[in-house]
């Protein structure tokens, strides 16, 4: 199995290296990741600036790695279309430094990298470690992602699945189990802090806090809060089919 690994935390991120290292147990791993952090950049691609590629020597034993001066989606796109001389069997994005839960997947560079793989007709998984008490446990995430990848590949009857996985940062023995979930809802009480630069020019800094939103028991957010690994199947089709027939009556 040939596995393309990427992320949005950058080529030097601990979670990326842990993921790549663990996946060498089941296949040939190639890492193509942003040269710097690109969190919350969603599905942006670079069109008005050049992309520069750097080969990373001595990254991880048995793993070829490149850094790209672009976004997570750029990395997957250029890897598949230009850099690699073979098509990956699967794209795995992560391990993200923090959760990608609920409606936050819209903003996520990690999830968008997986979506880019799916758009190329390749099965894809996004995986994130959800901090508990501000601490991230990549050991637990890398342990379970290996099991989950094997499980999904063995049981899926589709060669183009798209899955979002969130793993609580608990000790391995404290994970309560695995739940198949739907996306929950994340809302924020945002605020823009006004400041001035040394020249007296006005600028704004986005801040805010997570709002208290009640989520269903079937949601990914509730599952992770309760100590379960959340697995959510996603799709790229954003069409609201329930509204199609109704809208036809408007015309």
N, C-alpha and C positions, 0 to 999 in steps of 0.2 A: 504494500500500500504506500502511495506517495501522498504526503501531507504537507500542505502549505500553511504555515503558521504566521500570524500577524497580531497586531494589537493597536491601541491608541495611546498607550503610555510611553511609547518610545522603545528603541532597540535595546536600551540598557536596563529596562524594567525587570525587576526580580520575577514578577509573575510570568512574563514572557519566557524567560530562561527556564523557569520551573516547568512550564508547559512543554516547551520543546524537548527538554531533557526526558520527561516522563513518556512522551510520545515515541521516542526512539525505540521503546520496547515493542511497538506494533507496526512500525513502518519507517520509510525513508522520510526524514524531516528536513524541510527547507524553510528558513525564516526570512521574510521580507517585511520590514517594519519601518515606521517613521523614524527619522533621525532624531527627533525630539518629540516631547509630549504633544498630543493632538486630541486631548479629551474634549468631549462635548462638541465636536466639530460636525457631527451627523454624517451625511453622505456627500460632503463636499468633495469635488475633484478639482485639480489644478489645470487651468486652461490658459492663463495669461502670464505664467512664469515657467521657466525650464525646470525639469525634474532632474536631479543629479543622483546617481547611484554609486554607492561605495561598498565594496566587498569587505566584510569584517573577518579578519583572520583570527584563528584560535578562539572562536566564539564558544562553542560547546563541542566536545568530541563527537565526530560523526555527523555534525550538522553544518551545512552551508548557510551563511547568513549575509544579507545585504541590508543596508539602510538606504532609505529614500527620503529626499527632501520634499515630502508631500504628505498627503493625508492617508488614513488607513485605507480608504477606497482606492486611492492612487496606487497604493502598494499592491493590493490584490489585482487590480486592473493591469498594471505594468508587468507584474510577475507572470500572469497567465498569457497575456497578449505578446510580450516581448522577451522577458528575461529568461523564462524557463523554456526548455525545448521539449517539454512534456506537459500534459494536462494533469493537474492534481486530481486525486480521487476524492479528496475532501479538503475544505478550508476550515481551519479552527482559529478563532480570534480570542485572545486573552493571554493569561488570566488577568482580567481587569482589576485594577486597584480600587475596589469598591463595587457596589451593586449596580446592575442595570435592570431595574424593576419597573413594571407598570408602564405608564405613558412616557417614562424617561427614555425608553428605547428609541423614541423619535430623535432625541438629541445625541444618542450614543455613537461615538466613532467605532467602538468595539462591535456593536451590533451591525452597524452599517458596513463594516468590512465583511462580515458574514453574508449580509444581503448581497454585496457585490459578487461574492462567490456564487450565490444562488442565481443571480442574473446571468452568470456565465454557464448555467446548467450544471453546477457542481454542488454537491451536498455541503452544508456548512453549519457550523456550530459556533455560537458566541458563549464564552464562559467567564463568569465574574465571581470574585470572592467578596462576600458581604461582611463588612467589619462588624465585630461585636466588641463593644466598649473601646472603640477606636483602634483595635488591633486586627491585623490581617493574618490569617493562617494559610499560607500557600501550600504547606505540606498536605493539609486536608484536601484542598482544592485539587492538587495534582494527583493525589491518590484516587479520588473519586472520578475525576474526569477521564482517567484511563479506563475505568470500569464502565462509565457511561458511554464513552465512544464505542467500545466493544459491543455493548448492549444495543445501542441504536443501529449500528451497522448490521448486526446479526438479525435483528427483528424487523427492520424497515423494509417494506416492499416497494419503496420509492428510491430512485437513484438521484433525487434532487430534493432532499429535505432541508429545512431551515429551522434550527432549534436554538432557543435562548436558555442557558442554564445559569442559575445563581446558587452558590454554595455558601452556607453560613460559615464564618470563621470560628468554628468550634474544634475541639479535639476530635480526632477521627471517631472515637468510641461514643462521643456525645451527639453525633448526628442521629436524628430520630428516624430518618428514612427518606424516601424519595416520593415526591408528589408531582403528577402531571397537572399543570395549572393553566389558567388564562391570565392575560395581562390585567393587573390591577390599575388603580388610579393614583398618580402622584401629583400633588399640587404644592406650590410654594408661595409664601408671603414674600414677594420680591420687593426690593427697594434699590434705588440708584443713589449711591453716595456721591455728592458733588464735591469735587476738589479742584485745585488750581495747580498747574505745573510751574516750574521756576520762572517762566516768562509771564505768569499771571493769566494764562489761558485756561479756560474752563474745560474740565473733562469729568466723566462719570465712571463709577466703578460699580458693577452689578453685585449686589449682595442679597441676602434673604435667608429664610429658614423654611424647613419643611412644615407644611400645614398639616393639621390633624385631620385625616380623611379615613373614614371607616371603609374597609375593603371586605369583600365577600370571602368566605372560607375557601373558595375555589381559586382565589387569586394567588399570584406569585408572591406578592408582598406579605400576605398573611402566612403563607407556607414557610417562608424564610424567617419571619418573626417567631414562628413556633418551633424553629430548629430543624426544619426539613429542607432538603435540596429541592429546588424548584426547576422543573423542565417545562418550557412553554413552546409549543410548535407555532411558528410564525409563517406568514405568507407575504409576498410582495404585491399582491393584488389589493389595492385600496378602494376598489369599487364598492359603493353602498348599494348592493343588489335589492335590498328591501325598498329603496326609494325609486328605482328605475321605472317601474310601471306607473307609480303615482305621478312622477315628473312628466311622463308622456301625456298625461291628461292636461297638463298645464299649457301644452304647445298647441 
